[in-house]
Amino acid sequence: MDNIFFIKFMNGDAMSSLDLELLRTFVGIVDCGGFTRAGERLNRTQSTISQQIKRLEDHVGQPLLIRQGRGVA
């Protein structure tokens, strides 16, 4: 089970699995303050970063970032 992280969400007792790459992408965005800089740090395109965050947000069922122009809060 490489690259799978199990986390318990607040929405009940069901366990959900998250791909570690999606979590690394999320941390990269937060650390860098934006999608483009996170992509540069993680050696991915801005488009790939956006797609991965979309997958993560879809998985948890809510937005995880506040988008502000060219950055995030």
KEKEBA-162680 format. One record per atom (N, C-alpha, C): residue number from 1; residue in one letter; atom name; x, y, z. Coordinates in steps of 0.1 Angstrom, whole numbers, m for minus. Each point is the difference from the previous one (the first is absolute). Layout:
NUM	A	CA	X	Y	Z
...
! end
This chain:
1	M	N	8	m12	0
1	M	CA	m8	12	0
1	M	C	9	13	0
2	D	N	9	0	m9
2	D	CA	9	12	m1
2	D	C	m9	12	m4
3	N	N	4	11	5
3	N	CA	m6	13	m4
3	N	C	m15	1	4
4	I	N	m5	m8	9
4	I	CA	m13	2	5
4	I	C	0	3	15
5	F	N	m7	10	4
5	F	CA	0	4	14
5	F	C	m15	m1	5
6	F	N	m2	m6	11
6	F	CA	m13	m1	5
6	F	C	m3	11	10
7	I	N	m11	7	m1
7	I	CA	m4	11	9
7	I	C	m14	m1	3
8	K	N	m4	3	12
8	K	CA	m14	0	5
8	K	C	m5	14	m1
9	F	N	m11	2	m8
9	F	CA	m6	13	m2
9	F	C	m11	2	10
10	M	N	m3	13	2
10	M	CA	m10	4	10
10	M	C	m15	m5	m4
11	N	N	m2	m4	m12
11	N	CA	m13	m3	m5
11	N	C	m4	m14	3
12	G	N	3	m5	11
12	G	CA	m4	m13	4
12	G	C	12	m9	3
13	D	N	m3	m13	1
13	D	CA	10	m10	4
13	D	C	6	m7	m12
14	A	N	m4	4	m12
14	A	CA	5	m7	m12
14	A	C	15	4	m2
15	M	N	8	m9	m3
15	M	CA	14	3	m3
15	M	C	1	2	m14
16	S	N	8	10	m4
16	S	CA	2	4	m14
16	S	C	15	m1	m2
17	S	N	4	m4	m12
17	S	CA	14	0	m4
17	S	C	3	11	m9
18	L	N	12	6	2
18	L	CA	4	11	m8
18	L	C	14	m3	m6
19	D	N	2	3	m12
19	D	CA	13	m1	m7
19	D	C	9	10	6
20	L	N	12	m5	4
20	L	CA	10	9	6
20	L	C	4	11	m9
21	E	N	0	m3	m13
21	E	CA	4	11	m10
21	E	C	m10	12	1
22	L	N	m12	m3	2
22	L	CA	m10	11	1
22	L	C	2	8	12
23	L	N	4	m7	11
23	L	CA	3	8	13
23	L	C	13	8	m2
24	R	N	10	m6	m7
24	R	CA	12	7	m2
24	R	C	m2	13	m9
25	T	N	m9	m2	m9
25	T	CA	m4	12	m9
25	T	C	m6	11	9
26	F	N	m10	m4	9
26	F	CA	m6	9	8
26	F	C	10	8	9
27	V	N	9	m8	6
27	V	CA	10	6	9
27	V	C	9	10	m8
28	G	N	3	m4	m12
28	G	CA	9	8	m9
28	G	C	m7	13	m3
29	I	N	m13	0	m3
29	I	CA	m7	12	m3
29	I	C	m1	9	12
30	V	N	m2	m5	12
30	V	CA	m1	8	12
30	V	C	14	5	3
31	D	N	10	m8	m1
31	D	CA	14	5	3
31	D	C	4	11	m10
32	C	N	m3	m2	m13
32	C	CA	5	10	m10
32	C	C	m10	12	m2
33	G	N	m12	m2	4
33	G	CA	m10	11	m1
33	G	C	m6	1	m14
34	G	N	1	m10	m8
34	G	CA	m6	0	m13
34	G	C	2	m13	m8
35	F	N	m8	m1	m10
35	F	CA	0	m12	m8
35	F	C	13	m1	m9
36	T	N	3	11	m6
36	T	CA	12	1	m9
36	T	C	13	m3	7
37	R	N	2	7	11
37	R	CA	12	m2	8
37	R	C	1	m15	6
38	A	N	m12	m5	4
38	A	CA	0	m14	4
38	A	C	4	m9	m11
39	G	N	m5	2	m12
39	G	CA	3	m8	m11
39	G	C	15	0	m3
40	E	N	6	12	1
40	E	CA	15	1	m2
40	E	C	7	m8	10
41	R	N	m4	1	13
41	R	CA	7	m7	11
41	R	C	m2	m15	m2
42	L	N	m12	m4	m4
42	L	CA	m3	m15	m1
42	L	C	3	m5	m14
43	N	N	5	8	m9
43	N	CA	3	m4	m14
43	N	C	m12	m5	m7
44	R	N	m11	7	1
44	R	CA	m12	m3	m7
44	R	C	m5	13	m6
45	T	N	m9	m1	m10
45	T	CA	m6	12	m6
45	T	C	m11	5	9
46	Q	N	m3	13	m2
46	Q	CA	m10	6	7
46	Q	C	m14	m7	m2
47	S	N	m2	m5	m12
47	S	CA	m12	m7	m4
47	S	C	m1	m13	8
48	T	N	11	m7	2
48	T	CA	0	m13	8
48	T	C	m3	3	14
49	I	N	6	11	6
49	I	CA	m2	4	13
49	I	C	m15	3	2
50	S	N	m6	7	m9
50	S	CA	m14	3	1
50	S	C	m9	m12	0
51	Q	N	3	m9	m9
51	Q	CA	m7	m13	m1
51	Q	C	1	m8	13
52	Q	N	12	0	5
52	Q	CA	1	m8	13
52	Q	C	m7	6	11
53	I	N	0	13	1
53	I	CA	m8	6	11
53	I	C	m15	m2	m2
54	K	N	m4	1	m12
54	K	CA	m14	m3	m4
54	K	C	m4	m14	5
55	R	N	9	m10	m3
55	R	CA	m3	m14	4
55	R	C	m1	m1	16
56	L	N	9	7	6
56	L	CA	0	0	15
56	L	C	m12	6	6
57	E	N	m4	12	m6
57	E	CA	m12	7	5
57	E	C	m12	m9	m3
58	D	N	m1	m6	m11
58	D	CA	m11	m9	m4
58	D	C	m1	m12	10
59	H	N	12	m5	4
59	H	CA	1	m11	9
59	H	C	m6	4	14
60	V	N	4	11	5
60	V	CA	m4	4	14
60	V	C	m14	7	m1
61	G	N	m4	4	m11
61	G	CA	m14	6	m2
61	G	C	m1	14	4
62	Q	N	11	8	0
62	Q	CA	m1	14	2
62	Q	C	13	7	m4
63	P	N	m1	13	m3
63	P	CA	12	7	m3
63	P	C	11	0	11
64	L	N	12	m1	m3
64	L	CA	11	0	10
64	L	C	8	13	0
65	L	N	m1	8	m11
65	L	CA	8	12	m1
65	L	C	m9	12	m3
66	I	N	3	11	4
66	I	CA	m6	13	m4
66	I	C	8	6	m11
67	R	N	m5	0	m12
67	R	CA	8	6	m11
67	R	C	m2	15	0
68	Q	N	12	6	m2
68	Q	CA	0	15	0
68	Q	C	9	4	m12
69	G	N	m7	3	m11
69	G	CA	8	5	m12
69	G	C	10	m11	m4
70	R	N	13	4	2
70	R	CA	11	m9	m4
70	R	C	5	m8	12
71	G	N	m6	1	11
71	G	CA	5	m7	12
71	G	C	m11	m7	8
72	V	N	3	m6	11
72	V	CA	m9	m7	8
72	V	C	2	5	15
73	A	N	m11	m1	7
73	A	CA	1	4	14
73	A	C	m3	m12	9
! end
